[in-house]
Amino acid sequence: MPAPNLRRQVTTLLDWFPVIGMVTALADTPRGVPRVVATLQILRFVAAKTAMKQDDELLARLEAICLTNEGKALVDYVADQIQSVIGNSTVTA
């Protein structure tokens, strides 16, 4: 098995690290429109990391969905689940 390219792995981690902070902050964002805005920022960040046309199309559809009442409820549900996982997690050394 070839040795992992540590530099590439660290670079990838650093490129995607902001998503961890954004998702963590999402759980503490007020429900409704503020959470939708935060969610769309995360999705835009992820979509900007690729040159794929499909994720841009998906983003446009998700933006439209998130602005509906059902979409807002879904965003709140997901953020609440994230908050539940983060609140129940423990760090062991």
N, C-alpha and C positions, 0 to 999 in steps of 0.2 A: 504494500500500500504506500503510495507516495506521501512524503511529508507535507503537512498542511502549510500553505503559504500564510504565515503569520501576519505579514504586512497587509495582505489582501483582506484577511479576516478582521484586522483592527480597523482598516479603512472602511470596510462595510459596516462594522459596528458604529463607527463615528458618523457615517452617513445617515444611518437609520436611528441613532440614539434620540434625536429630538422627538420621534414618534412616541417613545416611552413617556417622556415628560408631558406631551400633549394628551395622551390617553389618561395618564394619572390625573392631570388637571381637569379633564372632562368630568370625572366623577364629582368634583367639587364645584362645578359650574352650575349656576342656577338653572332650574328646569325651564323647559319651553324654548323660546327663541334663542337665548344665549347658548344653550346646549347645542342647538341646531347649528348655529354659527361656528362653534368650536368643532363640532363634528365635521362640518364641511371644510374647515381649515385643515384638519387631519387628512381628509380624503384628497384635497388638492395637493398637499405635500407629497403624499404617496404617489399620486398620478404624475406629478412633476418629475419623479425619479425615473420614469421610463419614457421611451420614445414611442410607445405603443398607442396607436389610434384608438384601440378598443377601450383602454382604461379612461381615456378622455370622454368617450361616448357614455361609458358607464357612469362616470362622474356627473355628467349632465343629467342623466336619468335619476340618479340618486339625489341630486340637488332638488329636482322637481318633487320627488317623493317626500323628502325631508320637510318641505314647506307645507305639506298637507297636515291636517290634524292627526291622521294615522301615523304619518312619518314622525311628527313631533313626539307622539306617544312611544313609537319604537325607539327613537333616540333616547328618551328618558328611561325606558326599560333597560336598554343596553348600558347606559351610564350607571344606573342603579346596580346592575349586575357587576360591573367593574368595581364600583365602590364596595360592594359586598365582598368580593374576592380580595381586594386590597385591605379592607378592614379586618378580614379573617386570616390574612397571611401572617406567617411568623418567619422570622429569619433565624436560621440556625448556623452556627459556626462549626 
